[in-house]
């Protein structure tokens, strides 16, 4: 599907929901856990659906969860959703499948693709706005927050061998936004260099060093649900906001 609104490139949310949630020790991937009556992914999708500058939403997930995702989208009235793409065995492959899917779906090369992990459900409208504004201004954007703690250096996890100045450190989050053309170019270059895995889109772009990378404002609440304790924090925050 093609978009061209208000003489600007399309703003497309690509929500990555292919993780298996191994660290949660649960049969159900963490993005699909039901908390306070809603699967976590629904909260994530709603944030993008409500944002006025997001034109369409695509989801990357495992085929066995496709029906559930589509049912939840209908049940919880998530607008702007277009379709799902099949996830891969790694987050790297899932991202690649999403990018290839967007190209096949007719998105123009200058589309801004705002990628976000489904397991960061507390993303605010402000974080989305700042990420898009930074990308519009500079050509790309990665949400991040400055470090407020000391970082110890250790090769064995037992002895400290130094520290990294916290003033120079930022914790990368999602969303991370690049043009579709730049994302396609990055994966072509990764193929050329034999890169088949990377921790995130940010680390891939940093390793390739094709573009200057720009920081947009993240938030502490935009944390990634990874371990059971994160679910407890998320649930407490949801209950607090519902009061």
N, C-alpha and C positions, 0 to 999 in steps of 0.2 A: 504494500500500500504506500502511496506517495503522499507526502505532505509538503505544502509550501504556504505557510501562513504569514501574513503581515510582512511579506518581502524579507523574511529571515529564514535561515536554515531550520529544518525540523529539529525539535528537541525530543529525543527518544530515550525513555528509561529502559534499560536492560537489567532486569533483576535476576541475579544468579542464585539459583535454588537447587543446585545439583549435589550438594554435600551429603555425605552419609551419616554424619554426626557420631563418629566412632568414640570421641572423647566424652560423649554424654552417656555412654553405656545404656543406650536405649534402642529398641527396635525401630522406633520412629525417628527419622532425621529431625534434628532440632528445629528446622524452619517450619516443620509441619506439626509441632507439638501444640496442643490446644491449651491456652492460658486464659483464664477468665472468660471462657466461652468462645474464643476466637483462635484459630491457628496463627502462629507468629507471623507467617508470611502475609496474612491478610492485613495486619497492622502496617507492615512495610509497604504493601501495594497501595493502601489507602493514602499514605503520605504523598505518594507521587500522583495518585489520581486527583487529589485535592489541589495540587499545585497548579496555578493558572498558566505557567509557562511550560508545562509538560504536555506534549501533544499526543503521545501514544506510549503504551507500556507493553513490553514483551518479557516473557519469563523463560529461563533456561532451567529445565528440571528433568529428572529421570522419567522415562516413558510410563513406568508403573504408577507415577503420581500425577500424570497429566489430567486424568479424569477428575481426580479430587481437586486439583488446582482450579480447573474450569468450573466445577460445582461451587467451590467456595467463592469464586469471583462473582458468580451469579447470585448466590445466597446473600452475600454481604454487599451487593450492589457496587462493585468496583468498576468504575467507568474507565474509558481510555484503553482497556486491555484489547490487544489484537490477537496474539497467538503465543504458543509455547514452542521452544526449540529443544531438541534432545540434548541432555547433558552428556559429558564424557566421563572417563574414568578419573580424571584429575580436574582441578579448577582451571588449569591452563587450557585443557581441551574443551571444557565447557564454555569458556570465554570465546575460544576460537569458533566453536559451533554457533554461538550466538551472533558473532560478527558475520560469519558466512551466511547465516539465516537472514540477517537484516539486508545484506546485499541482494540475496535472492528475492526478498520481499519487495524490492524496488526502491529502497531508501536511497536518496541521492548522496554522492560522496561527501558533500559538505555538511551532512547531518551531524548534529552534536549528539553523541551517544553517551548518556550519563549512566555508567555502570554502578551497580550497588548490590551488596550482599544482602540476601533476604534475612539473614540472621542479625542484621542491625535495624531492628524494627522501630527504634525510638528516634529515627532521623527526623529533624524538624524542618519546617518550611524555610526557616532562615538558612539552614545548612544547604538545602537544595538551591535556594536563590543565590547564595554567595558562590557556590560552585559553578553555577551557570554564568554568573557575571564575570568570574575570573576567567573562565574559558572564552567568553566573548571578547574579553579585553586582551588576553594573552595567547589564546589558541589551545590551551589545555588547563586542567585543574585537578588537583588531588586534595581532598579534605584532610586536614591534619590538625593535631593539637600540640602545643609546645610541652616539652617535658617539665615536670615540676619535682622530679625526684633525681637522686644521684644514680648513675649507671656504673656498675662495677664491671671490670673486665676480668675474665677468668677462662682458662682453657680446660680446666678439669672440674669446674663446679665446686671446688673445695677451697682453693686459695685465690685471693684477689691479686691481680697483677697490675692494677691501675684503675683509672676511671676515665669516662668520657665527659667532657664539659656539657652540662645539661643545657646551657644557653644555645648550643648548636644543634640540639636534638629535637625532632618532632616525631610524633607517632602518627603514621599514615593510617587513614581510615578510608572508607568509601562514603560518598560517591567519588568516582574518578571519571573525568569527562575529556574525551578527545573526539576529533572528527572521525567519521567512518573511514575516510580516505587514509588518515594517519594510522588508524588501527589496522587496516588492511596492509598498509606498508610495513608496519611493525612485525606482523606475523610472517610476511614474505621475507623480511630481513632475518627473523628468527630461524626460518627454514634454511636460509643461506648459511647461517653461522652454526647450524646444528643444535639450536636451543630447542629442547622439547618440554621443558618444565620451568616454571618460575613461581615464586610464592604468591605473587599478585600481579595485577596489571602494572601497578607502580614499579615493582621491582623489575619487571620485564623492560619497561620503558627506560628505567635507570641503567640497566645493563646494556641495552642497545645504544643508549646515548645519542639518539637521533635528534632529540629536541630538548630545549631548555624546559624544565618541568616547574610548574608554578603551584603554589600552595594557596588553598582557600581555607576558610575558617571551619574547623570541625567543632564538635562539642563532646564533653565528657559523657553525656547521656547517649551519644551515638556509639555505644560500645557493641562489641561483637559477642553474641551469645555462643559460648564455646563449651563451658563445663556446667554441671548441675547448679553450682552456686550462682552462676549468671542468670539462670532461670528464676531463682528466688528473688534476685535483685529486680529483674524485669517485672515479675509479678507484683512486688511491693510498689514499684513505681506506677504501674498500671492502676492498682487499687487507690493509690494516693491521688492520681489525677482524676479518678472517677468520683472522688468525694466532693 
